[in-house]
Amino acid sequence: MELICSLRDSLNHGQACIAGTRIFVQSGIYDKFLAKLTESAKAIKMGDPFSPDTAQGPLVSKTQFDVRRLLVLC
């Protein structure tokens, strides 16, 4: 489940309006879910989009970068 959620929000790299901005999680599993999601997100390789081991290249614009940064900081 955690892999599906982390991939769902990273596959389009912020270039499509289908990316979710919220995940609703039952309170009883919240801490475990957050730990697994964090682990999955940290494992995503960012870098050169032409490198075969890169999963996340650059965002389309500074605006998209700023939006993603605000979502992380909230």
C-alpha positions in Angstrom: 0.0 0.0 0.0 2.7 2.5 0.9 4.5 2.0 -2.4 1.3 2.6 -4.3 0.7 5.9 -2.5 4.2 7.2 -2.8 4.3 6.3 -6.5 0.9 7.7 -7.2 1.9 11.2 -6.3 5.4 11.1 -8.0 4.8 9.4 -11.3 3.6 12.5 -13.2 6.3 14.8 -11.6 3.9 17.6 -11.0 3.2 18.0 -14.8 -0.4 16.9 -14.7 -3.3 18.0 -12.5 -4.2 14.5 -11.4 -1.7 14.5 -8.5 -3.2 14.1 -5.1 -2.4 16.7 -2.5 -4.0 14.9 0.5 -4.0 11.3 1.8 -6.7 10.4 4.3 -5.4 7.8 6.8 -7.3 6.2 9.6 -5.9 7.4 12.9 -5.1 3.9 14.2 -2.5 3.3 11.5 -1.3 6.9 10.9 2.1 6.6 12.6 2.9 3.3 10.8 1.6 4.7 7.5 3.6 7.9 7.8 6.8 6.0 8.6 6.4 3.7 5.5 5.4 6.6 3.2 8.4 8.6 4.4 10.7 5.6 3.8 9.3 5.1 0.3 9.6 8.8 -0.6 13.2 9.0 0.6 14.0 6.0 -1.6 12.9 7.8 -4.8 16.1 8.6 -6.8 16.1 12.2 -8.0 18.5 13.6 -10.5 19.3 13.6 -14.2 16.2 12.6 -16.2 18.4 10.9 -18.8 20.0 8.6 -16.2 18.3 5.2 -16.1 18.3 5.0 -12.3 16.6 8.4 -11.9 12.9 8.2 -10.9 12.3 12.0 -10.5 13.8 14.6 -12.8 13.4 18.3 -12.5 10.0 19.9 -12.1 8.5 21.8 -15.0 8.9 25.3 -13.4 9.8 27.3 -10.3 6.1 27.7 -9.6 5.7 23.9 -9.4 8.8 23.7 -7.2 7.4 26.3 -4.8 4.0 24.5 -4.7 5.7 21.1 -3.8 7.9 22.8 -1.2 4.9 24.3 0.5 3.2 20.9 0.6 6.2 19.4 2.2 6.6 22.1 4.8 2.9 22.0 5.9 
